[in-house]
Amino acid sequence: MRTASFDVRATASLRAFPRVGFVVPKYKHSGVERNRVKRRLRELVRLHMLGLLEARAAAHAPVDLVVRIFPTAYGRDYAALQAELEQAVQQLLRRLG
């Protein structure tokens, strides 16, 4: 699932629980900016999406998500990242069934 700031992919998990990984390329940004984006994404997953992923894992096979960010994600605030990531993950999980 591709959005303006993310490319979210899902694969079948080899574990009994879901996992989420992030790919945050430099795109001419400093390490401080990359780490800020990673911290925001980790917190979003922990607070808003982990329950959704675990509920899906209980009903179906667990999935691993890979979130690759695009340069536009560096300029987004927390609320915009949250809305966009939630929408992408929900659409992706709907497609998976």
C-alpha positions as CSV (number, residue, x, y, z in Angstrom):
1,M,0.0,0.0,0.0
2,R,1.5,3.3,-1.1
3,T,0.7,6.7,0.3
4,A,2.3,10.1,-0.1
5,S,4.8,9.4,2.8
6,F,5.0,5.6,3.0
7,D,5.2,2.4,1.2
8,V,3.8,-0.3,3.5
9,R,4.3,-4.0,2.6
10,A,3.1,-7.1,4.5
11,T,4.6,-10.6,4.5
12,A,3.6,-13.7,6.3
13,S,5.4,-13.8,9.7
14,L,7.6,-16.7,10.6
15,R,7.0,-16.0,14.2
16,A,3.8,-16.4,16.3
17,F,3.5,-12.6,16.6
18,P,3.4,-9.6,14.3
19,R,6.5,-7.4,13.7
20,V,7.0,-4.0,12.2
21,G,10.2,-2.7,10.6
22,F,11.1,0.7,9.2
23,V,13.3,1.7,6.3
24,V,14.3,5.3,6.7
25,P,16.7,6.5,4.0
26,K,18.7,9.7,4.4
27,Y,17.2,11.7,1.5
28,K,19.8,14.4,2.4
29,H,18.5,14.6,6.0
30,S,20.7,14.4,9.1
31,G,20.8,11.5,11.5
32,V,18.8,13.6,14.0
33,E,16.0,14.0,11.6
34,R,16.0,10.3,10.6
35,N,15.9,9.3,14.2
36,R,13.0,11.6,15.0
37,V,11.0,10.1,12.2
38,K,11.8,6.5,13.4
39,R,10.8,7.4,17.0
40,R,7.5,8.9,15.9
41,L,6.8,5.8,13.8
42,R,7.7,3.4,16.6
43,E,5.4,5.3,19.0
44,L,2.5,5.3,16.5
45,V,2.8,1.5,16.0
46,R,3.1,0.9,19.8
47,L,0.1,3.1,20.7
48,H,-2.3,2.7,17.8
49,M,-1.5,-0.3,15.5
50,L,0.0,-3.0,17.7
51,G,-3.4,-4.0,19.1
52,L,-4.9,-4.1,15.6
53,L,-2.0,-6.3,14.3
54,E,-2.2,-8.6,17.4
55,A,-6.0,-9.0,17.0
56,R,-5.5,-10.0,13.3
57,A,-2.8,-12.4,14.3
58,A,-5.2,-14.1,16.8
59,A,-7.8,-14.5,14.0
60,H,-5.5,-15.2,11.1
61,A,-1.8,-15.8,10.5
62,P,0.4,-13.0,11.9
63,V,2.0,-10.6,9.4
64,D,5.2,-8.7,9.4
65,L,5.0,-5.1,8.1
66,V,7.8,-3.2,6.4
67,V,7.3,0.6,6.3
68,R,9.5,2.5,3.9
69,I,9.3,6.3,4.2
70,F,9.5,8.8,1.4
71,P,11.0,12.3,1.7
72,T,7.6,13.9,2.4
73,A,7.5,12.1,5.8
74,Y,10.3,14.3,7.1
75,G,8.0,17.3,6.9
76,R,4.9,15.8,8.4
77,D,3.8,16.3,12.0
78,Y,2.8,13.5,14.4
79,A,-0.9,13.7,13.7
80,A,-0.4,13.6,9.9
81,L,1.9,10.6,10.2
82,Q,-0.6,8.9,12.4
83,A,-3.6,9.4,10.1
84,E,-1.6,8.4,7.0
85,L,-0.1,5.3,8.5
86,E,-3.3,4.1,10.1
87,Q,-5.1,4.4,6.8
88,A,-2.4,2.5,4.9
89,V,-2.2,-0.3,7.5
90,Q,-6.0,-0.7,7.7
91,Q,-6.3,-0.8,3.9
92,L,-3.5,-3.3,3.6
93,L,-5.0,-5.6,6.3
94,R,-8.4,-5.4,4.6
95,R,-6.8,-6.6,1.3
96,L,-5.2,-9.5,3.1
97,G,-8.5,-10.6,4.5
